[in-house]
Amino acid sequence: MDEKKIRILQMLQQKGRVSVKELSRELACSAVTVRTKIKELSEAGQLIRVHGGALRADEGQEDFDRKYHGRHIHQHVAEKKSIAACAYRYIEDQDIILLDDSTTCFYLALFIKAHPEKNVAVVTNSLASANELANLSHVELYMIGGNVGGFLPATMGELAEKSIAGFKVEKAFIGVHSINFEIGLTSIAAPQMQIKQAILRTADQVYVLADSSKFGNGYFSVICPMDEVHQIITDNRISESNRQKAEALHIQMVIAE
């Protein structure tokens, strides 16, 4: 690693956040050079790229941990982040997308925030994701209305379902509580199930983001049968048996590395 990158990481470790202007002065180089170094470090996962500068790589996680304390939120974090990074590759410049209130979609929101090179319109019912994406020049944000609830605060209920129905999006990204190849995608409770069903109806393409721990279980609220699922993004701990089940049902399974 070159000296400029090392110094950028050292400053981030000390301060948590640094600006391009500050780095340019400290490193005695142009803003263009600084932005290039930040971009390369961001792509390597060593910092979070934001408008006008950079954040320490764990800054978003620390803020998330401080705000939200639900037990399930902090499970399988590394896997969820790798899935979110993989999902981000399916977002193109000028896309209109929808993010649900899942933890993995929150991490996807952080990737969107950190990469201003893609201009996107984002519809979401997640207050946590909306908080990260608000007031960004490369994001046009639409917040779904409704009753607020959940460990990771989100809107739900009849008003939220009607609000979702008023949108037509190209791509939707959703998390699920479990995937059972005999039953389908399932949710822990009816309110979450109904929101995800509304999302399925309004999106041209739906990407299911699910870490490998979600396979094989089943909750009583069925979102949809497996024949309505076309693509699942999961982590590299997924069993060969589950890969074969997905293949038999003609479901594309993408493995995040």
N, C-alpha and C positions, 0 to 999 in steps of 0.2 A: 504494500500500500504506500502511495506517495505521501510526502510530508504534509502537503496541504490537506489531504483527507484526514490524516492523523490529527492535525491541529483542529479541524472542524469538529471531530468527534470529542476531542478533549474539551473544547469550549462548550459543547452541548452537555457533556457530563457535569461541568461546573454550573451551567446556567439553566439547562433544561430547554431553552429556546434561544436561537440567534437569528439575526437578520442578515440578508445579503449585504447590505451596506456595512454592517459591523464586520462581517467576515472579509469583505473586500479591503477594508482598512487594515485589519489585523494581518491578513496574508499578503498585503501589498500586491494585489492583482486585480484584474477587471471584474466587474459584476458578472460578465458572461462566463468567465472561468469559474467563478464561485457557483453559479447556477449549474454548470456542467458537473462539477464535483458533487453538488447536492443531489442532482439527478442520478448519478452513478451510485452514490451511497444509498439512496432511496430504493433503487432497483435491487440492491444487495440486501435490503432489509435492515440497514444499520442506522437509519434515521427516518423520520416522517417528514416528507416534503410538504410545506404549506406555502400559501401566498406570501411572498416577500422574505422567505427564510426557511428555517427547519426546526423541527422538534426532536428531542431525544426519542429514541425508538420506543421506550417504555412509558413515555409521557401520557399517551392516550390510555394505556392500560391502567396506570396509577389513578387517573381521574375516574375511569370506569369503576375500579374497585372501591374507590372512596364513595361513590354515589349509590351503587347498587349492591345489595348484599344477599340476594336470593342464592340458595345453595347451588342450584343447577347452573347458574350464570357463570360460575367460575370453574366448571368442569370441562376437561378436554380443550383447554384454551389454545394450545399449540395446534391441534388438529383443526379447530375452527378458523384460526388465522390462515392456515395453509389453504383451506377450502375457500375462504374469502378472497385470497390472492389469486387463486385459480379462476374463481367466478368473475373477477374483475376483467380478465382477459376477454370475456364474452361481451363486454360493454364497449360499444363503438362511439366515436365522436358524434354528437347530435342525437343520440338515442333518447327515447322516452322510456323510463324504467319504473318499476314499483318494488319497493323493499318492504317486507313485512316486519313484525316486531321481534323476530328471533335474534338471539345473541350473535349468530354467525352473520346475519345481515347488518348488525351494528358494526362488526369488524369490516364488512364490505363498505359500509358508509365511510369508515376511516380511510380505506384505500381510495375511495372517490375523492375525499377531502385532500388527500396527500398528492394527487396527480391532476393538477390543473390543465394538463395538455388535452384532456377530454372534456368537452362541454356537454353536459347531460341535464335532462329534466328528470327530477326524481319525485315520485309520489310515495308517501309513506304514512303508516299509522303509528310509527314508533317515535315517541317524544325524544328518546335518547339519540336516535339517528338524526332526527330533524335538528336537534340542538347542535350537532356536529356540522351539519350541512348548511345551516342558515348563514346568510350574508357572505356567501362565496361567489366570486365573479363567474366561475365556470359551472355553477349549479343553479338551475331554476327549480325552486323547491315548492312542492304542493303538499300541505298537511291535511290529512283526512280527519274530519271532525267526528265526534262521538263521545261516549262515556269513557273516562280514563280509569284504567285499572292495571293490575299485573305487577310482578316483581320488577320487570323492566317496563316502565310506564308506557302505555299505548292506548289508542282509542279503539273502542269496540262497540258492539250493540247495533241496533237497527239503523241508527243514523249513520254509523260508519259504513255499514253494508251499502246503504243507498249512495253514500258519497263515493265509494269505490266504483259502483255501477255507472257513475257519471264520467268515468275516465275510460279511455281505450289506450292501453300501453303496448309497446312492442315486446318488452321483456319483463318478466316478473321473477323475483328471487324470493323463495320462501324456505323457512325452516320447518321441521316437523318434530313431534315428540317421539314418533317411532315409525318404522317401515316394516310391515309384515307382508311378505309376498303372497300370502294366501288371502289376507284381509284388505290390504291397501295402505295408504298413508293415514295415520291416525293422530288424534290430538287428545290432550289430557282433559279438555273440557269443551262444552258446546260453544261458548263465545268465540274461542280461538278457532274452532272448526269452521264456524260460519264465516268468519273473516277470510280464512284461507280459501273457502269455497267461492266466495265473492271474487277473490283475486284470480282464481282459475278461470272464472267466466269472462274476465275483462282483459286478459293478456293473450297475445298471439303466441308467445313462447313462455314456458314456465321452467325455471331451473330449481330443482329441489336440492337444498344444501343440507347435508346430513352427515355428521361424523359417524365412524364405524360402530360406535356404541348404540346407535339408534336402531340397528337392524335386529329383527327377530322378536321384538317385543310387540305389544299391541294394547292400545287403549280403546275404550268403548265408543269414542266419538270418531267416526270414520269420515275423513275428508273426501277421499275418492278411491275407487278401486285402482289396481295397478295398471289396468289397460288404458287409463287416462294419463299415465306418467310416461314421459318421453326421455327425460334426462335427469340424472342424479349426479351431483358432484360430491365426492366423499374423500376420505383420507386413505393412506396406503396401508392401514391396518385392516382394511376390509377383508373378510375371509374369501377364499376361493369359491366356497359353496355359494355365498351370496352373489359373487360375480357371475357364476353360472346361472343362478336363478334369474338375474337381471337379463342376461343374454337370451335365455329361453323365452322371456317375455318381450324381447326386442326393445329393451330399455337401454339407452346409451348410458354407460357408467363411466364417468371421467374421474380419474384418480389424481388427486392433488399430491404433489411431492413436497 
